[in-house]
Amino acid sequence: MWRIRTHRMGIDRGSHMLFSDFQDGGEMWSGTGEREARVRVDFSEPFLAPPAVQVGLSMWDVDHSANHRMDIAAEEVSETGFALVFRTWGDTKVARVRADWIAMGEVAHDDDWDLTV
């Protein structure tokens, strides 16, 4: 159980277009290459410790003639940000993906004392 003092609860959120490969025949759309998109997301202000991050698809444009395979995750979560990662494989052809995220964790408070000089 993660207990957070409510006056220290911070929530940040955002949305990122990870790629739009159908316009130029990119790897996600052509079905070749590494088939991973990785975007660095920076929080609007730092958390005191790595927060809990939830990611999800808010747009998924995929070729209907193939299998629909995907993996989306937050990786390398730190106090200042994380890597938003989308992967596909096999015969899946993805035209474009937009992902939304939310991060929740403890943040600094005005009543905190900094005794370092």
C-alpha positions as CSV (number, residue, x, y, z in Angstrom):
1,M,0.0,0.0,0.0
2,W,1.4,3.4,-1.0
3,R,0.2,6.1,1.5
4,I,0.5,9.7,0.4
5,R,-0.2,12.7,2.6
6,T,-2.9,14.5,0.6
7,H,-1.3,17.9,0.9
8,R,1.7,16.4,-1.0
9,M,-0.3,14.6,-3.7
10,G,0.8,15.6,-7.2
11,I,-0.9,14.6,-10.4
12,D,0.5,15.4,-13.8
13,R,-0.9,14.2,-17.2
14,G,-0.4,14.6,-20.9
15,S,-1.0,13.3,-24.4
16,H,1.6,12.5,-27.1
17,M,1.3,11.6,-30.8
18,L,4.0,8.8,-30.9
19,F,4.1,8.5,-34.6
20,S,2.2,8.9,-37.9
21,D,3.9,6.4,-40.3
22,F,1.2,6.0,-42.9
23,Q,2.1,9.4,-44.5
24,D,5.7,8.5,-45.4
25,G,5.6,4.7,-45.4
26,G,7.5,4.4,-42.0
27,E,8.4,1.2,-40.3
28,M,5.2,0.8,-38.2
29,W,3.1,1.1,-41.4
30,S,5.3,-0.9,-43.7
31,G,5.8,-3.7,-41.1
32,T,9.6,-3.7,-41.3
33,G,12.4,-2.7,-38.9
34,E,12.5,-2.4,-35.1
35,R,8.8,-1.5,-34.8
36,E,9.3,0.4,-31.5
37,A,8.5,4.1,-30.8
38,R,10.0,5.7,-27.7
39,V,9.3,9.2,-26.5
40,R,10.8,10.9,-23.5
41,V,8.2,12.6,-21.3
42,D,9.2,15.3,-18.8
43,F,6.9,16.1,-15.9
44,S,5.8,19.7,-15.4
45,E,7.6,19.6,-12.0
46,P,9.6,16.9,-10.3
47,F,8.1,14.4,-7.8
48,L,9.9,13.5,-4.6
49,A,10.2,9.9,-5.7
50,P,9.4,8.1,-8.9
51,P,5.5,8.3,-9.3
52,A,3.0,5.7,-10.4
53,V,2.5,6.2,-14.1
54,Q,-0.4,4.8,-16.1
55,V,-0.4,5.0,-19.9
56,G,-3.1,4.1,-22.4
57,L,-4.0,4.5,-26.1
58,S,-6.2,7.5,-27.0
59,M,-5.9,6.8,-30.8
60,W,-5.1,3.6,-32.5
61,D,-5.2,3.6,-36.4
62,V,-4.3,0.2,-37.7
63,D,-4.6,-1.8,-40.9
64,H,-7.7,-4.0,-40.7
65,S,-6.3,-6.8,-42.9
66,A,-3.6,-7.9,-40.4
67,N,-3.5,-8.9,-36.7
68,H,-3.7,-6.1,-34.1
69,R,-0.7,-6.6,-31.8
70,M,0.6,-3.9,-29.5
71,D,2.4,-3.2,-26.2
72,I,2.4,0.2,-24.6
73,A,4.3,1.0,-21.3
74,A,5.9,3.6,-19.2
75,E,9.6,2.6,-18.7
76,E,12.5,4.2,-16.9
77,V,10.2,6.2,-14.6
78,S,12.1,8.8,-12.5
79,E,11.2,11.8,-10.4
80,T,11.5,14.0,-13.5
81,G,9.9,11.9,-16.3
82,F,9.7,8.6,-18.1
83,A,10.0,6.8,-21.5
84,L,6.6,6.3,-23.2
85,V,7.1,3.1,-25.3
86,F,4.9,1.6,-28.0
87,R,5.8,-1.7,-29.7
88,T,4.2,-3.9,-32.3
89,W,5.4,-7.1,-34.1
90,G,4.4,-9.7,-36.7
91,D,2.2,-8.6,-39.6
92,T,0.6,-5.7,-37.7
93,K,0.6,-2.5,-39.6
94,V,0.0,0.6,-37.5
95,A,-0.6,4.0,-39.2
96,R,-0.5,6.2,-36.1
97,V,-0.8,6.1,-32.3
98,R,-1.6,8.7,-29.7
99,A,-1.1,7.9,-26.0
100,D,-2.3,9.6,-22.9
101,W,-0.6,9.3,-19.5
102,I,-1.2,10.2,-15.9
103,A,1.4,10.3,-13.1
104,M,0.6,10.4,-9.4
105,G,3.0,10.7,-6.5
106,E,4.3,12.8,-3.7
107,V,5.6,16.4,-4.4
108,A,7.3,19.0,-2.4
109,H,5.1,21.3,-0.2
110,D,5.5,25.0,0.8
111,D,5.9,23.9,4.4
112,D,9.0,21.9,3.7
113,W,12.1,23.2,5.3
114,D,15.4,23.2,3.5
115,L,18.2,23.4,6.0
116,T,21.0,23.2,3.5
117,V,23.0,26.4,3.0
